[in-house]
């Protein structure tokens, strides 16, 4: 069986009385694009620093390619790190910045020159070798930081929110380039971000971190469609939620909520009559008007307005208990021609509902507190 690129076992890191990383265990497969996502602060950067060797854990083990790296300095761990601020040397040219790692390792000039040109071509920096960092755009600076980390051929590349300082359009472009580059090179990427959108776009698998603890690990599809906790469901995407209690289980699950009895399905969950839970449904699963009449779950609502973004529309309605409910529709489909205050029937199918009986992996967190965050 092939060894994992990175294996973390029972890792804990404290700063005084604050536990930044709390007994974390996970593994990253070779060649995987693995994304660690969570709110700030949740321990993401601390975890990354423990893997590379900048921080020393208080407990637990870290294996890189099957080797226990306890006590090893960063340069002996076969990993490289791209910082949020890129950390490019301002007094060096692009070429000198990229070649720095090879020079420090004592390679001959011919090899350094050849490999520097190759990596510059790979990341789209051809013709820019003699420029200084101040003469580069944000995207070009990021490519320099990537090239400098990749030229030493690490088995694992760690990236600490590398797109945080880029504008939105440039982030979108770099997401595509980064994904392409990772697949072409076959290097294991561990990418830290607070952006759920970046996590969903980039990841082969996602680790959702909350207050230093692992809420869930899975593919983007698993995390989005089958969240393990209310925290994950809410953090990873927009969602409509009701507190409820299971009142009947047969082919379906009947849940009593503040707005009435709603239907769901068990899927792989083990629920009992009387179980307290959160009943949730994603905005894109909602039907409107005549289509809603065919759904088992249907509610009269009051249309409040729409947010039009060209490719999609967010429709806002108010339920009878006064809460806001969000619906997502594509493009022109979401333009209803309704006026605020008019009634609108909404509905959804039982199989599209989520029955979430765990608020969070974090001890002491209840449904009310996680729903209010």
Secondary structure by P-SEA (a helix, b strand, c coil): cccccbbbcbbbbbccccccccccccccccccbbbbbbccccaaaaaaaaaacccccccbbbbcccccccccccccccbbbbcccccccccccaaaaaaaaaaaacccaaaaaaaaaaaaaaaccccccccccccccaaaaaaaaaaaaacccccbbbbccccccccaaaaaaaaaaaaaaaaaaccccccccccaaaaaacccbbbbbccccccccccaaaaaaccccaaaaaaaccbbbbbbcccccccbbbbbccccbbbbbbccccccccbbbbbbbcccccccccccccccbbbbbbbcbbbbcccbbbbbbbcccbbbbbbbbccccccccccccbbbbbccccccccccccccccccccaaaaaac
